Amino acid sequence: MEISLSDLTQAEIQEIIDNSNHTSYESIKEFHDDGLLEVFPSADDVWSGYSDDEKITLSTGKVVLFIGG
C-alpha cells in the first residue's frame, strides 16, 4: 500500500532530499507523479527484489522506492 506524498512530514521530505539527487519537494512530486517514486509504510511493503540503491529507508521506517530512470 503506497503512501501519498501529502502524508509525509516536512522532516521526511527533507530526509529524502538529503539522501537523494532531489533538491526540492517539487522535484520529488514530479517523480512521484510520473510513477518513478513511491513511498511505502515499511520495508515489509516493498518487494524484496529491489536493491538498496533503489530505495531509501527513512528514520520513521517508511521506504522511498525509486523506479527506473
C-alpha positions as CSV (number, residue, x, y, z in Angstrom):
1,M,0.0,0.0,0.0
2,E,1.6,3.2,-1.2
3,I,1.6,6.4,0.9
4,S,0.6,9.7,-0.6
5,L,3.3,12.4,-0.6
6,S,0.9,14.7,1.2
7,D,1.1,12.3,4.2
8,L,4.8,12.8,4.6
9,T,6.1,15.2,7.2
10,Q,8.5,18.1,6.3
11,A,11.2,16.2,8.1
12,E,10.6,13.1,5.9
13,I,10.7,15.3,2.8
14,Q,14.0,16.8,4.0
15,E,15.4,13.3,4.6
16,I,14.5,12.3,1.0
17,I,16.3,15.5,-0.3
18,D,19.3,14.8,1.9
19,N,19.7,11.2,0.7
20,S,18.9,11.5,-3.0
21,N,19.5,13.6,-6.1
22,H,16.3,15.6,-5.4
23,T,16.7,19.2,-4.3
24,S,13.1,20.2,-3.6
25,Y,9.6,18.9,-2.9
26,E,8.6,19.8,-6.4
27,S,11.3,17.5,-7.8
28,I,10.1,14.7,-5.6
29,K,6.5,15.3,-6.5
30,E,7.3,15.3,-10.3
31,F,9.0,11.9,-10.0
32,H,6.0,10.6,-7.9
33,D,3.5,11.9,-10.5
34,D,5.5,10.3,-13.3
35,G,5.4,7.0,-11.5
36,L,9.2,7.0,-10.8
37,L,9.0,7.3,-7.0
38,E,6.7,5.6,-4.5
39,V,6.6,5.7,-0.7
40,F,5.6,2.7,1.4
41,P,4.8,2.4,5.2
42,S,7.7,-0.1,5.8
43,A,10.2,-2.4,4.2
44,D,7.7,-5.2,4.6
45,D,5.5,-3.5,2.0
46,V,8.3,-3.3,-0.7
47,W,9.1,-6.2,-3.0
48,S,12.4,-7.7,-1.8
49,G,13.9,-7.8,-5.3
50,Y,14.7,-4.1,-5.2
51,S,18.3,-3.3,-4.4
52,D,19.5,-0.9,-1.7
53,D,20.5,1.7,-4.3
54,E,16.9,1.8,-5.5
55,K,15.4,2.7,-2.1
56,I,15.8,4.8,1.0
57,T,14.6,3.8,4.4
58,L,13.6,6.9,6.3
59,S,14.2,7.3,10.1
60,T,10.4,6.8,10.5
61,G,10.6,3.4,8.9
62,K,8.9,4.5,5.7
63,V,10.6,3.4,2.5
64,V,11.1,5.5,-0.6
65,L,11.4,3.5,-3.8
66,F,12.9,4.9,-6.9
67,I,11.6,3.1,-10.0
68,G,13.6,3.1,-13.2
69,G,15.3,6.2,-14.6
